[in-house]
Amino acid sequence: EAGVVQSPRYKIIEKKQPVAFWCNPISGHNTLYWYLQNLGQGPELLIRYENEEAVDDSQLPKDRFSAERLKGVDSTLKIQPAELGDSAVYLCASSWSPGETQYFGPGTRLLVL
Amino acid sequence: RKEVEQDPGPFNVPEGATVAFNCTYSNSASQSFFWYRQDCRKEPKLLMSVYSSGNEDGRFTAQLNRASQYISLLIRDSKLSDSATYLCVVSLYNTDKLIFGTGTRLQVFP
């Protein structure tokens, strides 16, 4: 069974540029999560979807970050404009339903110069 | 104060050693508890859930002390392949939001 797929795996951009990350969850998983992981820290939840509905986006910095999961399957996370402090690993995870085990993708490593 | 606190380590131990990690959590409403493993530059993976009665999976034993709000992980007979960062994770009652600690780095040497 394929795991959570994320692309790109690495991204280097200059500050003030936009950037987008894509995630395809495990087939059949209704719940999708985006996490941010800074160096030396644990992942922190940015947003959680149940199907196409964002049910928890309280930690998403809405001035520059946006996310969508239009058809309740794959999802895109966008930053516009990127800042130096956004350099981190952006992890996507999915689960069958809320409360079930979350499976993480390999992440996208973002470097903002 | 962080919601989940761990000693970042690193813990450097020889093969065959027994090593223990502790973690404390601040919210008494925490309901579910886990240890995740994260290899260098890889994604976190669930190692085991933690129950009040304690649970064991091969060389790994996890314990939960609700009264003191701490969780432990014991690794016996350490292998080189156990070298990784171990993340302590809790979720609050009636949510599936995972709250991660900073992780404890383990390095097993020959």
Backbone of each chain as ProteinMPNN parsed JSONL, in Angstrom:
{"seq_chain_A": "EAGVVQSPRYKIIEKKQPVAFWCNPISGHNTLYWYLQNLGQGPELLIRYENEEAVDDSQLPKDRFSAERLKGVDSTLKIQPAELGDSAVYLCASSWSPGETQYFGPGTRLLVL", "coords_chain_A": {"N_chain_A": [[0.86, -1.195, 0.0], [0.591, 2.177, -0.887], [2.199, 4.907, 0.724], [1.767, 8.097, 2.379], [2.077, 10.675, 0.09], [4.24, 13.281, -0.788], [5.057, 16.341, -2.389], [7.024, 19.146, -3.567], [10.043, 17.379, -2.573], [12.117, 18.906, -1.717], [12.657, 22.408, -1.494], [13.864, 25.502, -2.522], [13.695, 28.877, -2.101], [13.544, 32.44, -2.66], [13.062, 35.006, -0.221], [9.852, 36.49, 0.124], [8.81, 35.345, -2.104], [6.22, 33.212, -3.513], [5.157, 29.893, -2.476], [4.26, 26.465, -2.849], [2.994, 23.445, -1.507], [2.337, 19.987, -1.978], [0.141, 17.304, -1.164], [-0.716, 13.912, -1.1], [-2.866, 11.813, 0.418], [-2.957, 8.576, 2.121], [-4.791, 6.118, 0.406], [-8.256, 6.238, 0.891], [-8.126, 7.39, 3.366], [-9.718, 9.695, 5.353], [-9.111, 11.849, 6.937], [-6.869, 14.516, 7.061], [-3.775, 16.055, 7.718], [-1.707, 18.911, 8.157], [1.523, 19.61, 9.181], [4.085, 21.543, 10.78], [7.535, 21.404, 11.115], [10.161, 22.564, 12.899], [13.735, 22.801, 13.073], [15.137, 20.623, 15.397], [12.867, 20.496, 16.898], [9.587, 19.179, 17.764], [6.925, 18.109, 15.539], [4.359, 20.515, 14.72], [0.925, 21.1, 14.662], [-0.671, 22.526, 11.872], [-3.056, 22.621, 10.348], [-6.109, 20.792, 10.119], [-7.996, 18.517, 8.244], [-11.201, 17.148, 7.724], [-12.39, 15.114, 5.434], [-13.291, 17.365, 2.968], [-13.444, 19.523, 4.597], [-12.044, 22.018, 6.619], [-11.369, 21.5, 9.839], [-9.911, 22.286, 11.984], [-8.059, 24.947, 12.094], [-6.704, 26.619, 13.684], [-4.035, 27.089, 14.295], [-2.895, 27.956, 12.008], [-1.139, 30.422, 10.31], [-2.881, 32.86, 9.094], [-2.447, 35.118, 7.632], [-0.505, 34.739, 5.752], [-0.453, 32.085, 5.058], [-2.22, 29.481, 3.404], [-4.575, 26.873, 2.757], [-5.944, 24.067, 1.012], [-8.358, 21.535, 0.273], [-9.904, 20.451, -1.933], [-11.461, 18.352, -3.119], [-11.586, 16.582, -1.159], [-9.528, 14.782, -1.136], [-6.503, 14.912, -2.196], [-4.28, 17.554, -1.087], [-3.285, 20.995, -0.851], [-0.854, 23.179, 0.422], [-0.114, 26.523, 0.877], [2.202, 29.25, 0.856], [2.406, 32.668, 0.961], [3.482, 35.909, 1.048], [6.648, 34.165, 1.28], [8.681, 34.046, 4.223], [11.868, 34.453, 5.892], [11.803, 33.038, 8.278], [10.118, 30.956, 7.729], [11.455, 28.77, 6.9], [11.702, 25.37, 7.152], [10.534, 22.006, 7.847], [7.773, 20.736, 6.198], [5.224, 18.738, 6.983], [2.93, 16.273, 5.963], [0.157, 14.394, 7.028], [-2.009, 11.545, 7.361], [-5.096, 9.905, 8.295], [-7.437, 7.209, 8.894], [-9.723, 8.073, 10.191], [-10.693, 10.638, 12.543], [-8.718, 10.375, 15.445], [-7.679, 7.909, 14.871], [-4.637, 6.13, 14.018], [-2.081, 8.254, 12.89], [-0.421, 8.64, 9.843], [2.59, 9.647, 8.497], [3.847, 11.626, 5.791], [6.909, 11.976, 3.803], [7.667, 14.607, 3.965], [8.271, 18.082, 3.064], [11.114, 19.884, 2.568], [11.763, 23.134, 3.203], [13.646, 25.919, 2.27], [14.186, 29.213, 2.813], [15.666, 31.936, 1.377]], "CA_chain_A": [[0.0, 0.0, 0.0], [1.389, 3.392, -0.956], [2.074, 5.779, 1.877], [1.454, 9.492, 2.093], [3.007, 11.215, -0.903], [4.381, 14.73, -0.754], [6.001, 16.938, -3.341], [8.332, 18.555, -3.806], [10.738, 16.954, -1.373], [12.96, 20.029, -1.322], [12.34, 23.65, -2.196], [14.642, 26.668, -2.115], [13.137, 30.083, -2.709], [13.935, 33.702, -2.04], [11.988, 35.589, 0.588], [8.776, 37.221, -0.541], [8.256, 34.535, -3.183], [5.213, 32.237, -3.088], [5.548, 28.485, -2.569], [3.136, 25.567, -2.602], [3.328, 22.054, -1.223], [1.229, 19.117, -2.325], [0.078, 16.069, -0.39], [-1.726, 12.922, -1.436], [-2.911, 10.911, 1.581], [-3.178, 7.158, 1.88], [-6.108, 5.92, -0.176], [-9.307, 5.922, 1.853], [-7.997, 8.181, 4.597], [-10.565, 10.875, 5.277], [-8.569, 12.95, 7.729], [-5.557, 14.943, 6.566], [-3.147, 17.037, 8.605], [-0.451, 19.573, 7.795], [2.344, 19.963, 10.331], [5.325, 22.278, 10.582], [8.57, 20.953, 12.045], [11.398, 23.318, 12.909], [14.914, 22.024, 13.439], [15.273, 20.355, 16.822], [11.553, 20.555, 17.542], [8.601, 18.223, 17.288], [5.94, 18.686, 14.613], [3.257, 21.305, 15.267], [-0.204, 21.069, 13.74], [-1.107, 23.768, 11.233], [-4.452, 22.531, 9.938], [-6.635, 19.426, 9.999], [-9.18, 18.382, 7.402], [-12.027, 15.943, 7.665], [-12.817, 15.21, 4.036], [-12.868, 18.65, 2.398], [-13.68, 20.588, 5.572], [-10.993, 22.348, 7.578], [-12.037, 21.469, 11.134], [-9.051, 22.931, 12.968], [-6.995, 25.741, 11.46], [-6.389, 27.656, 14.663], [-2.601, 27.348, 14.33], [-2.434, 28.362, 10.667], [-0.992, 31.901, 10.196], [-3.739, 33.088, 7.936], [-2.044, 36.277, 6.833], [0.351, 34.332, 4.626], [-0.624, 30.665, 4.774], [-3.547, 29.017, 3.035], [-4.598, 25.45, 2.428], [-7.2, 23.612, 0.447], [-8.537, 20.101, -0.002], [-11.162, 20.716, -2.623], [-12.265, 17.157, -3.385], [-11.485, 15.692, -0.018], [-8.477, 13.767, -1.293], [-5.215, 15.561, -2.026], [-4.337, 18.869, -0.46], [-2.198, 21.924, -1.136], [-0.55, 24.204, 1.412], [0.575, 27.608, 0.194], [2.727, 30.372, 1.626], [2.605, 33.817, 0.09], [4.854, 35.651, 0.623], [7.464, 33.43, 2.242], [9.633, 34.786, 5.038], [13.03, 33.657, 6.281], [11.422, 32.16, 9.384], [9.298, 29.832, 7.267], [12.329, 27.637, 6.595], [11.317, 24.272, 8.049], [9.984, 20.85, 7.14], [6.311, 20.732, 6.202], [4.815, 17.341, 6.975], [1.524, 15.941, 5.782], [-0.195, 13.109, 7.62], [-3.402, 11.181, 7.148], [-5.626, 8.807, 9.101], [-8.755, 6.738, 8.451], [-10.712, 8.953, 10.789], [-10.118, 11.287, 13.728], [-8.402, 9.491, 16.555], [-6.934, 6.746, 14.397], [-3.206, 6.365, 13.853], [-1.684, 9.169, 11.827], [0.732, 8.227, 9.062], [3.224, 10.846, 7.967], [4.611, 11.622, 4.564], [8.331, 12.264, 3.988], [7.866, 16.024, 4.22], [8.925, 18.997, 2.123], [12.089, 20.755, 3.259], [11.758, 24.473, 2.603], [14.677, 26.871, 2.664], [13.905, 30.552, 2.314], [16.91, 32.718, 1.397]], "C_chain_A": [[0.888, 1.234, 0.0], [1.139, 4.223, 0.287], [1.633, 7.162, 1.461], [2.524, 10.043, 1.158], [3.03, 12.735, -0.795], [5.34, 15.165, -1.855], [5.922, 18.447, -3.253], [8.965, 18.075, -2.505], [11.608, 18.079, -0.818], [12.569, 21.259, -2.149], [13.204, 24.774, -1.631], [14.076, 27.867, -2.857], [13.72, 31.306, -2.024], [12.746, 34.25, -1.261], [11.082, 36.441, -0.288], [8.192, 36.46, -1.735], [7.149, 33.632, -2.643], [5.754, 30.819, -3.217], [4.325, 27.63, -2.232], [3.646, 24.152, -2.407], [2.086, 21.21, -1.495], [1.311, 17.821, -1.521], [-1.031, 15.181, -0.919], [-1.765, 11.896, -0.312], [-3.041, 9.456, 1.154], [-4.624, 6.982, 1.399], [-7.137, 5.521, 0.883], [-9.238, 6.707, 3.141], [-8.768, 9.498, 4.452], [-9.984, 12.092, 5.984], [-7.148, 13.25, 7.278], [-5.056, 16.088, 7.434], [-1.925, 17.645, 7.916], [0.245, 19.987, 9.1], [3.558, 20.756, 9.862], [6.335, 21.738, 11.589], [9.824, 21.79, 11.866], [12.526, 22.434, 13.412], [14.998, 21.855, 14.956], [13.974, 20.407, 17.595], [10.665, 19.421, 17.043], [7.652, 18.899, 16.316], [4.856, 19.46, 15.355], [2.144, 21.365, 14.222], [-0.511, 22.459, 13.193], [-2.599, 23.736, 10.939], [-4.838, 21.069, 9.829], [-7.898, 19.466, 9.166], [-9.902, 17.08, 7.714], [-12.757, 16.027, 6.328], [-12.391, 16.583, 3.505], [-12.995, 19.812, 3.381], [-12.496, 20.768, 6.512], [-11.628, 22.463, 8.954], [-11.192, 22.076, 12.243], [-7.939, 23.65, 12.221], [-6.52, 26.834, 12.396], [-4.905, 28.012, 14.703], [-2.045, 27.788, 12.984], [-2.333, 29.897, 10.608], [-1.689, 32.388, 8.934], [-3.356, 34.31, 7.109], [-1.223, 35.86, 5.621], [0.176, 32.874, 4.223], [-2.074, 30.397, 4.364], [-3.457, 27.547, 2.673], [-5.945, 25.127, 1.814], [-7.175, 22.108, 0.236], [-9.888, 19.987, -0.695], [-12.043, 19.477, -2.791], [-12.153, 16.139, -2.258], [-10.449, 14.597, -0.166], [-7.124, 14.449, -1.086], [-5.385, 17.003, -1.542], [-3.12, 19.693, -0.866], [-2.074, 22.928, 0.002], [0.279, 25.283, 0.719], [1.062, 28.657, 1.182], [2.963, 31.509, 0.641], [2.442, 35.11, 0.884], [5.644, 34.904, 1.697], [8.414, 34.373, 2.969], [10.767, 33.849, 5.46], [12.663, 32.628, 7.353], [10.544, 30.993, 8.99], [10.141, 28.625, 6.898], [12.106, 26.541, 7.631], [10.954, 23.076, 7.183], [8.465, 20.885, 7.302], [5.862, 19.292, 5.968], [3.313, 17.232, 6.763], [1.289, 14.569, 6.408], [-1.653, 12.811, 7.3], [-3.787, 10.036, 8.068], [-7.0, 8.428, 8.57], [-9.84, 7.683, 8.934], [-10.067, 9.596, 12.001], [-9.887, 10.297, 14.852], [-7.674, 8.232, 16.147], [-5.465, 7.124, 14.188], [-2.943, 7.288, 12.668], [-0.407, 8.665, 11.162], [1.284, 9.448, 8.348], [3.864, 10.587, 6.607], [6.052, 12.024, 4.837], [8.638, 13.736, 4.224], [8.462, 16.779, 3.038], [9.837, 19.902, 2.933], [12.15, 22.08, 2.525], [12.896, 25.297, 3.163], [14.355, 28.203, 1.998], [15.16, 31.401, 2.484], [16.624, 34.214, 1.381]], "O_chain_A": [[1.827, 1.331, 0.79], [0.036, 4.249, 0.833], [1.182, 7.376, 0.336], [3.721, 9.895, 1.405], [1.988, 13.386, -0.72], [6.291, 14.464, -2.2], [4.874, 18.99, -2.903], [8.437, 18.36, -1.43], [11.808, 18.189, 0.391], [12.207, 21.163, -3.322], [13.268, 24.973, -0.418], [13.989, 27.871, -4.085], [14.312, 31.214, -0.949], [11.588, 33.996, -1.593], [11.501, 37.021, -1.29], [7.192, 36.886, -2.312], [7.133, 33.317, -1.453], [6.694, 30.572, -3.972], [3.473, 28.023, -1.435], [4.602, 23.721, -3.052], [0.954, 21.642, -1.279], [2.395, 17.312, -1.238], [-2.148, 15.639, -1.159], [-0.787, 11.176, -0.107], [-3.213, 9.152, -0.027], [-5.548, 7.61, 1.916], [-6.919, 4.596, 1.665], [-10.184, 6.696, 3.929], [-8.505, 10.298, 3.555], [-10.329, 13.229, 5.664], [-6.326, 12.344, 7.133], [-5.818, 16.971, 7.828], [-1.206, 16.964, 7.184], [-0.347, 20.612, 9.98], [3.992, 20.654, 8.715], [6.033, 21.626, 12.777], [10.473, 21.74, 10.821], [12.29, 21.438, 14.097], [14.937, 22.833, 15.703], [13.982, 20.367, 18.826], [10.957, 18.787, 16.03], [7.579, 20.127, 16.27], [4.482, 19.108, 16.474], [2.392, 21.644, 13.049], [-0.599, 23.434, 13.94], [-3.323, 24.686, 11.236], [-4.017, 20.216, 9.493], [-8.758, 20.327, 9.35], [-9.276, 16.044, 7.939], [-13.616, 16.883, 6.118], [-11.21, 16.921, 3.595], [-12.688, 20.954, 3.039], [-12.009, 19.813, 7.118], [-12.352, 23.423, 9.218], [-11.702, 22.352, 13.329], [-6.983, 23.021, 11.768], [-5.995, 27.856, 11.955], [-4.55, 29.121, 15.102], [-0.836, 27.973, 12.846], [-3.326, 30.59, 10.83], [-1.13, 32.326, 7.839], [-3.878, 34.513, 6.013], [-1.236, 36.533, 4.59], [0.619, 32.475, 3.146], [-3.013, 30.992, 4.893], [-2.389, 27.045, 2.324], [-6.944, 25.805, 2.053], [-6.121, 21.499, 0.049], [-10.867, 19.5, -0.129], [-13.259, 19.562, -2.617], [-12.571, 14.988, -2.392], [-10.467, 13.608, 0.567], [-6.646, 14.56, 0.043], [-6.474, 17.576, -1.584], [-2.063, 19.149, -1.185], [-3.074, 23.46, 0.484], [1.265, 24.977, 0.049], [0.426, 28.919, 2.203], [3.631, 31.338, -0.379], [1.34, 35.384, 1.359], [5.336, 35.006, 2.885], [8.886, 35.362, 2.408], [10.643, 32.626, 5.394], [13.148, 31.497, 7.336], [10.251, 30.128, 9.816], [9.596, 27.559, 6.612], [12.295, 26.753, 8.829], [11.052, 23.121, 5.957], [7.948, 21.043, 8.408], [6.089, 18.713, 4.906], [2.533, 18.006, 7.318], [2.144, 13.688, 6.319], [-2.433, 13.716, 7.005], [-2.934, 9.295, 8.557], [-7.651, 9.217, 7.885], [-10.752, 8.045, 8.191], [-9.008, 9.155, 12.446], [-10.754, 9.482, 15.169], [-7.104, 7.548, 16.997], [-5.112, 8.303, 14.184], [-3.512, 7.118, 11.59], [0.561, 8.31, 11.835], [0.554, 10.185, 7.685], [4.35, 9.494, 6.317], [6.394, 12.373, 5.967], [9.745, 14.08, 4.638], [9.07, 16.194, 2.141], [9.4, 20.591, 3.855], [12.543, 22.137, 1.359], [13.091, 25.369, 4.376], [14.264, 28.297, 0.774], [15.66, 31.565, 3.597], [17.555, 35.02, 1.394]]}, "seq_chain_B": "RKEVEQDPGPFNVPEGATVAFNCTYSNSASQSFFWYRQDCRKEPKLLMSVYSSGNEDGRFTAQLNRASQYISLLIRDSKLSDSATYLCVVSLYNTDKLIFGTGTRLQVFP", "coords_chain_B": {"N_chain_B": [[5.64, 27.35, 29.865], [6.273, 24.309, 28.184], [3.882, 22.141, 26.607], [4.462, 19.449, 26.379], [7.262, 17.965, 27.606], [10.609, 17.015, 27.096], [13.835, 15.571, 27.656], [16.301, 16.641, 25.539], [18.598, 15.218, 24.998], [21.825, 14.448, 23.514], [21.488, 10.906, 24.106], [24.0, 8.757, 24.494], [24.771, 5.505, 24.05], [26.174, 2.207, 24.538], [25.963, -0.675, 22.374], [23.617, -3.139, 23.378], [23.037, -2.038, 25.794], [20.71, -0.846, 28.305], [18.319, 1.664, 28.088], [16.542, 4.538, 29.2], [13.885, 6.798, 28.648], [12.252, 9.735, 29.704], [9.252, 11.682, 29.919], [7.286, 14.552, 30.392], [3.982, 15.857, 30.786], [1.782, 18.669, 30.614], [-0.942, 19.135, 30.626], [-3.664, 18.019, 32.292], [-5.878, 17.019, 31.111], [-5.095, 15.444, 29.096], [-5.422, 12.571, 27.104], [-4.666, 10.447, 25.416], [-1.661, 8.704, 24.634], [1.577, 8.468, 23.226], [4.548, 7.039, 21.785], [6.625, 8.157, 19.273], [8.898, 7.434, 16.637], [11.61, 8.986, 15.026], [13.699, 8.946, 12.397], [16.82, 10.325, 11.235], [16.233, 13.028, 9.144], [13.905, 11.931, 8.217], [10.385, 10.964, 8.228], [8.181, 11.121, 11.139], [7.306, 8.094, 12.829], [4.857, 5.947, 14.198], [5.733, 4.381, 17.149], [4.817, 3.082, 19.493], [1.739, 2.904, 21.332], [0.787, 4.199, 24.553], [-0.258, 2.915, 27.584], [-2.133, 3.04, 30.653], [-1.763, 0.764, 32.12], [0.65, -0.024, 31.358], [2.738, -1.171, 28.713], [4.253, -3.533, 26.508], [6.488, -4.163, 23.86], [8.286, -6.313, 22.411], [11.587, -5.435, 22.77], [10.946, -3.033, 23.815], [9.407, -1.039, 26.274], [6.69, 0.72, 27.52], [5.465, 3.132, 29.807], [2.907, 4.725, 31.73], [2.217, 7.314, 33.939], [-0.324, 8.686, 35.341], [-0.933, 10.216, 37.587], [1.412, 11.591, 38.196], [1.828, 12.676, 35.798], [3.607, 11.771, 33.779], [5.437, 10.028, 31.24], [7.109, 7.127, 30.164], [9.761, 5.503, 28.353], [11.345, 2.517, 27.823], [14.165, 0.967, 26.591], [15.511, -2.066, 25.952], [18.537, -4.011, 25.612], [19.921, -2.519, 23.521], [20.14, -1.761, 20.042], [22.19, -0.973, 17.174], [20.532, -0.003, 15.225], [18.555, 1.237, 16.633], [19.176, 3.839, 16.928], [18.015, 7.033, 16.792], [15.561, 9.698, 16.9], [13.345, 10.023, 19.566], [10.065, 10.706, 19.98], [7.85, 12.062, 22.26], [4.391, 11.988, 22.625], [1.195, 13.451, 23.056], [-2.391, 13.491, 23.21], [-5.311, 15.481, 23.605], [-8.305, 15.047, 25.579], [-11.023, 13.878, 23.722], [-10.149, 14.893, 21.293], [-8.221, 14.673, 18.28], [-5.881, 15.901, 18.033], [-2.475, 15.893, 17.902], [0.096, 16.46, 20.195], [3.364, 17.184, 20.201], [6.451, 16.41, 21.829], [9.804, 17.79, 22.008], [11.495, 15.806, 21.358], [13.83, 13.142, 22.018], [17.129, 12.447, 21.485], [18.734, 9.493, 20.532], [21.74, 7.752, 20.41], [23.256, 4.889, 19.493], [26.197, 3.142, 19.99], [28.851, 1.02, 18.636]], "CA_chain_B": [[5.996, 25.937, 29.987], [5.817, 23.532, 27.051], [2.867, 21.157, 26.959], [5.137, 18.16, 26.493], [8.684, 18.248, 27.792], [11.534, 15.89, 27.046], [15.261, 15.857, 27.635], [16.68, 16.462, 24.128], [19.76, 14.343, 24.86], [21.697, 13.047, 23.098], [21.867, 9.777, 24.934], [24.963, 7.914, 23.777], [24.859, 4.248, 24.796], [26.758, 1.104, 23.757], [25.08, -1.78, 22.024], [23.299, -4.036, 24.472], [22.661, -1.292, 27.003], [19.322, -0.475, 28.547], [18.209, 3.126, 28.182], [15.176, 4.971, 29.513], [13.541, 8.192, 28.393], [11.056, 10.219, 30.378], [8.567, 12.8, 29.292], [6.206, 15.055, 31.237], [2.983, 16.65, 30.082], [1.254, 19.654, 31.557], [-2.401, 19.21, 30.623], [-4.236, 16.828, 32.921], [-6.943, 16.512, 30.24], [-4.511, 14.576, 28.068], [-6.095, 11.282, 27.176], [-3.954, 9.394, 24.682], [-0.227, 8.909, 24.767], [2.291, 7.681, 22.23], [5.928, 7.304, 21.415], [6.942, 8.096, 17.854], [10.325, 7.392, 16.324], [11.936, 9.748, 13.823], [15.077, 8.824, 11.94], [17.371, 11.577, 10.715], [15.716, 13.495, 7.85], [12.765, 11.109, 7.822], [9.156, 11.338, 8.9], [7.887, 10.389, 12.377], [6.505, 6.879, 12.699], [4.363, 5.478, 15.484], [6.465, 3.265, 17.746], [3.83, 2.38, 20.313], [0.835, 3.655, 22.207], [1.129, 4.037, 25.96], [-1.455, 2.706, 28.379], [-1.921, 3.159, 32.105], [-1.324, -0.528, 32.65], [1.972, -0.303, 30.804], [2.701, -2.129, 27.616], [5.567, -3.992, 26.065], [6.564, -4.648, 22.48], [9.654, -6.772, 22.235], [12.576, -4.81, 23.66], [10.439, -1.714, 24.194], [8.36, -0.992, 27.294], [6.197, 2.069, 27.782], [4.69, 3.267, 31.04], [2.216, 5.999, 31.919], [1.866, 7.638, 35.316], [-1.258, 9.818, 35.219], [-0.878, 11.054, 38.789], [2.586, 12.46, 38.079], [1.803, 13.205, 34.429], [4.796, 11.477, 32.991], [5.448, 8.858, 30.373], [8.478, 6.648, 30.012], [10.056, 4.491, 27.342], [12.529, 1.746, 28.167], [14.677, 0.137, 25.501], [16.49, -3.051, 26.444], [19.418, -4.622, 24.611], [19.942, -1.542, 22.427], [20.769, -2.101, 18.761], [22.632, 0.197, 16.404], [19.382, 0.484, 14.457], [17.667, 2.018, 17.5], [19.613, 5.241, 16.876], [16.939, 7.844, 16.217], [14.944, 10.614, 17.865], [12.104, 9.464, 20.095], [9.145, 11.814, 20.256], [6.748, 11.817, 23.18], [3.227, 12.626, 22.013], [-0.067, 13.308, 23.779], [-3.547, 14.176, 22.632], [-6.268, 15.857, 24.637], [-9.581, 14.338, 25.591], [-12.02, 14.149, 22.69], [-9.577, 15.483, 20.083], [-7.138, 13.856, 17.739], [-4.734, 16.77, 17.824], [-1.283, 15.374, 18.549], [1.035, 17.463, 20.696], [4.66, 16.507, 20.229], [7.603, 16.956, 22.517], [10.903, 18.139, 21.104], [12.21, 14.586, 20.996], [15.078, 12.766, 22.681], [17.976, 11.78, 20.493], [19.485, 8.326, 21.001], [22.811, 7.263, 19.545], [23.817, 3.63, 19.982], [27.492, 2.934, 19.335], [29.302, -0.378, 18.702]], "C_chain_B": [[5.438, 25.168, 28.789], [4.815, 22.488, 27.513], [3.453, 19.774, 27.155], [6.635, 18.432, 26.554], [9.495, 16.961, 27.813], [12.953, 16.41, 27.157], [15.73, 15.629, 26.2], [17.86, 15.522, 23.914], [20.923, 15.098, 24.225], [22.097, 12.063, 24.193], [22.775, 8.898, 24.066], [25.184, 6.654, 24.581], [25.494, 3.184, 23.924], [25.693, 0.08, 23.4], [24.846, -2.668, 23.236], [22.859, -3.335, 25.741], [21.151, -1.13, 27.098], [19.262, 1.035, 28.745], [16.746, 3.491, 28.41], [15.014, 6.459, 29.23], [12.288, 8.533, 29.182], [10.503, 11.437, 29.682], [7.496, 13.254, 30.269], [5.242, 15.879, 30.397], [2.241, 17.52, 31.084], [-0.271, 19.64, 31.666], [-3.007, 17.921, 31.164], [-5.391, 16.251, 32.111], [-6.392, 15.638, 29.116], [-5.064, 13.17, 28.23], [-5.309, 10.152, 26.528], [-2.478, 9.755, 24.618], [0.505, 7.954, 23.83], [3.772, 7.988, 22.289], [6.05, 7.134, 19.913], [8.46, 8.053, 17.717], [10.534, 8.188, 15.041], [13.418, 9.58, 13.514], [15.51, 10.134, 11.301], [16.826, 11.863, 9.309], [14.595, 12.607, 7.304], [11.519, 11.576, 8.58], [8.977, 10.577, 10.209], [7.035, 9.156, 12.078], [6.096, 6.408, 14.083], [5.172, 4.27, 15.95], [5.502, 2.427, 18.582], [2.929, 3.36, 21.045], [1.205, 3.347, 23.646], [-0.151, 3.949, 26.767], [-1.11, 2.756, 29.859], [-1.378, 1.873, 32.71], [0.096, -0.864, 32.209], [1.859, -1.288, 29.664], [4.102, -2.35, 27.077], [5.467, -4.464, 24.619], [8.004, -5.035, 22.234], [10.589, -6.133, 23.245], [12.102, -3.466, 24.216], [9.307, -1.835, 25.219], [7.98, 0.445, 27.559], [5.34, 2.068, 29.039], [4.07, 4.655, 31.097], [1.901, 6.168, 33.395], [0.986, 8.884, 35.274], [-1.158, 10.76, 36.417], [0.27, 12.05, 38.701], [2.711, 13.07, 36.698], [3.138, 13.002, 33.727], [4.679, 10.127, 32.305], [6.899, 8.425, 30.229], [8.56, 5.634, 28.882], [11.364, 3.834, 27.733], [12.913, 0.898, 26.968], [15.747, -0.775, 26.074], [17.331, -3.56, 25.291], [19.494, -3.737, 23.352], [20.694, -2.059, 21.203], [21.23, -0.821, 18.07], [21.45, 0.837, 15.676], [18.365, 1.242, 15.316], [18.044, 3.491, 17.498], [18.587, 6.06, 16.108], [16.541, 8.89, 17.255], [13.601, 10.043, 18.267], [11.236, 10.609, 20.587], [8.029, 11.349, 21.183], [5.551, 12.622, 22.688], [1.991, 12.401, 22.884], [-1.183, 13.922, 22.948], [-4.562, 14.394, 23.744], [-7.551, 15.056, 24.511], [-10.469, 14.812, 24.455], [-11.474, 14.93, 21.493], [-8.582, 14.477, 19.514], [-5.935, 14.723, 17.408], [-3.556, 16.221, 18.61], [-0.377, 16.53, 18.96], [2.356, 16.75, 20.941], [5.626, 17.211, 21.175], [8.7, 17.25, 21.505], [11.686, 16.922, 20.652], [13.476, 14.404, 21.81], [15.914, 11.976, 21.696], [18.779, 10.659, 21.156], [20.515, 7.947, 19.953], [23.39, 6.014, 20.185], [25.119, 3.386, 19.239], [27.977, 1.502, 19.55], [30.172, -0.632, 19.922]], "O_chain_B": [[4.277, 25.345, 28.418], [4.874, 22.008, 28.645], [2.989, 19.013, 28.003], [7.2, 19.056, 25.656], [9.13, 15.971, 28.447], [13.238, 17.551, 26.795], [15.575, 14.522, 25.683], [18.105, 15.075, 22.794], [20.998, 16.315, 24.392], [22.917, 12.352, 25.064], [22.353, 8.371, 23.037], [25.728, 6.714, 25.684], [25.376, 3.238, 22.7], [24.652, -0.009, 24.052], [25.76, -2.918, 24.023], [22.359, -3.977, 26.665], [20.424, -1.259, 26.114], [20.063, 1.607, 29.485], [15.838, 2.846, 27.888], [15.891, 7.267, 29.535], [11.377, 7.715, 29.308], [11.207, 12.131, 28.949], [6.86, 12.42, 30.914], [5.637, 16.518, 29.422], [2.089, 17.157, 32.25], [-0.83, 20.079, 32.672], [-2.872, 16.859, 30.556], [-5.841, 15.136, 32.375], [-7.151, 15.15, 28.278], [-5.162, 12.647, 29.34], [-5.291, 9.031, 27.035], [-2.097, 10.924, 24.557], [0.115, 6.799, 23.66], [4.196, 9.038, 22.771], [5.642, 6.119, 19.349], [9.197, 8.562, 18.56], [9.753, 8.086, 14.095], [14.279, 10.019, 14.277], [14.683, 10.944, 10.883], [16.948, 11.036, 8.405], [14.369, 12.54, 6.096], [11.583, 12.451, 9.443], [9.555, 9.503, 10.382], [6.169, 9.171, 11.203], [6.885, 6.46, 15.026], [5.282, 3.269, 15.241], [5.391, 1.215, 18.395], [3.315, 4.492, 21.335], [1.864, 2.345, 23.923], [-1.028, 4.805, 26.65], [0.034, 2.545, 30.262], [-0.63, 1.896, 33.688], [0.67, -1.866, 32.637], [0.975, -2.144, 29.659], [4.989, -1.501, 27.173], [4.482, -5.085, 24.218], [8.839, -4.198, 21.893], [10.395, -6.28, 24.451], [12.806, -2.841, 25.009], [8.379, -2.626, 25.051], [8.842, 1.292, 27.796], [4.59, 1.127, 29.298], [4.626, 5.627, 30.585], [1.372, 5.254, 34.027], [1.49, 10.003, 35.183], [-1.286, 11.975, 36.264], [0.124, 13.211, 39.084], [3.598, 13.888, 36.453], [3.714, 13.931, 33.162], [3.942, 9.235, 32.725], [7.805, 9.257, 30.177], [7.572, 5.001, 28.509], [12.37, 4.509, 27.949], [12.077, 0.196, 26.4], [16.756, -0.316, 26.61], [16.9, -3.545, 24.138], [19.162, -4.183, 22.253], [21.737, -2.703, 21.316], [20.727, 0.268, 18.346], [21.38, 2.057, 15.532], [17.418, 1.824, 14.785], [17.294, 4.314, 18.022], [18.326, 5.813, 14.93], [17.112, 8.954, 18.344], [12.812, 9.629, 17.418], [11.613, 11.37, 21.479], [7.353, 10.357, 20.911], [5.683, 13.804, 22.37], [1.768, 11.299, 23.386], [-0.941, 14.77, 22.09], [-4.662, 13.61, 24.687], [-7.838, 14.466, 23.469], [-10.644, 16.014, 24.253], [-12.239, 15.558, 20.76], [-8.162, 13.545, 20.2], [-5.078, 14.342, 16.61], [-3.62, 16.096, 19.833], [-0.119, 17.45, 18.183], [2.454, 15.843, 21.768], [5.62, 18.435, 21.302], [8.551, 16.996, 20.31], [12.447, 16.985, 19.687], [14.109, 15.369, 22.236], [15.47, 10.969, 21.145], [19.412, 10.852, 22.194], [20.207, 7.836, 18.766], [23.946, 6.068, 21.282], [25.153, 3.416, 18.009], [27.579, 0.842, 20.511], [30.634, -1.755, 20.128]]}, "name": "protein", "num_of_chains": 2, "seq": "EAGVVQSPRYKIIEKKQPVAFWCNPISGHNTLYWYLQNLGQGPELLIRYENEEAVDDSQLPKDRFSAERLKGVDSTLKIQPAELGDSAVYLCASSWSPGETQYFGPGTRLLVLRKEVEQDPGPFNVPEGATVAFNCTYSNSASQSFFWYRQDCRKEPKLLMSVYSSGNEDGRFTAQLNRASQYISLLIRDSKLSDSATYLCVVSLYNTDKLIFGTGTRLQVFP"}
